[in-house]
């Protein structure tokens, strides 16, 4: 009993399954409980055994305090109470007072302080009675001056440009001066990132990930609701932002599984249920009110949002003190970014934006409904994705994503051949040995049998439901060129790799990982095939070697990858096909099987045409 209670205490929602507005308010208050008690708050803030980020500890302290506001400000705006506001205000007044030992410091170019200023501006606009009104004149001046300094500091040329617009929004809401020219320039520049059909690139170079929905769309939808007449965000921009978000909503629906899980790919995945913040922003800006052309009606929107949060609610992601851990499906630093500190995961609180809506709002009065009807296969060529929905309600995406390789483990977060709501993915854990190379959903290559390379940047890429499917050209060495084509076929997906190499290579191609359990996992491997099954997850692959390349023989193997490298499960099994290539031209064709109910019977019947 004690062991079960301890396990439940690590679950995000501690066993709760919220459905109503009041229940979601309680969930948020529970997650903020460590910061309502002065002694515990101090222990969290002053902890010496905390992981570090590229920025200073005092900025990490700012990050923790500011990101709580993404949830607490909507809670307050919706009439919800939280007893920890005095402690939050005390941290903010100290952090913005240049004479205080806890002063956060002056923002500089491309500074994390710029990022965190956005949450403060947002909170001023949404809940001034909690954050601004209780301050004395000196405290107000310090806060406003510090925010203005953040708004004028040079930001990264991507979603960061919108942080100044939220500072402007907040300062205007409390009657403080703000330079509207900064916001006008930011909105104009971000418009240049728009690629059509609802897609924003996160910056001038093509980069498509969750920074479209949880950053650019999210921030502009906040303005659509909160901007006052006379601001740089006028009626024409409001109409444009709403229409673009609605268009993207039609694409985003394909990133969601019926059980509430979302497609994991890209950087910053420790932000977890921020994946659902776009859904909350659609509600906040009344986007479903556009009528028959809406991506979601109210019931489907509420259902998608609530299922997503409940899915996360059953994950063991809390630290022992009740704070959010760094990681994804469980605590793990291996998948983190260089800019992740103890407060970083609270970016997820953006998902609580609907708590700002009143109890009689259609979002809260309309019963939850399933996701909108979706095509079985959905091409999203702008982002290099081809998505399919399986019989269990899960999503698989064949991918040729551009950009993102600069991020830590960028080759895993952007370079996998396939991503899945049911199977997740792994990052590499060490520089040597196949078990640490993270070759799930990858073609791994080695010229020494020790060090492994996988797909990094695509030299060229496309994605279409017809014809070639997903097509990518990549070059792991200057003298090795690979063209990979992927299509869906009868519940499988087929990968065809055309390899031109001037050097001898070992190859290891991976399916999806499954969780590993000594008592229940089963696996088999042999000539040209490998399969692993644990519980409700079955994954395998077959070599479809044909007469065009009889010289390439691949053998199946099931690996035990290094622990803690996978997003969802700390221990895994990975079916792979291993082979050797002599210098020359070769074709490798692979059929990949994945079933999210654990049914492996279909593995004996690979596709014969594709």
Beta strands, then each sheet from edge to edge (+ up, - down):
strand 1: 194-196
strand 2: 199-200
strand 3: 377-380
strand 4: 385-389
strand 5: 395-399
strand 6: 418-420
strand 7: 443-446
strand 8: 458-463
strand 9: 470-477
strand 10: 480-489
strand 11: 492-501
strand 12: 505-515
strand 13: 522-526
strand 14: 529-534
strand 15: 537-543
strand 16: 555-559
strand 17: 572-581
strand 18: 584-595
sheet 1: 1+ 2-
sheet 2: 3+ 4- 5+ 6-
sheet 3: 7+ 12- 17+ 16-
sheet 4: 8+ 9- 10+ 11- 18+ 15- 14+ 13-
end
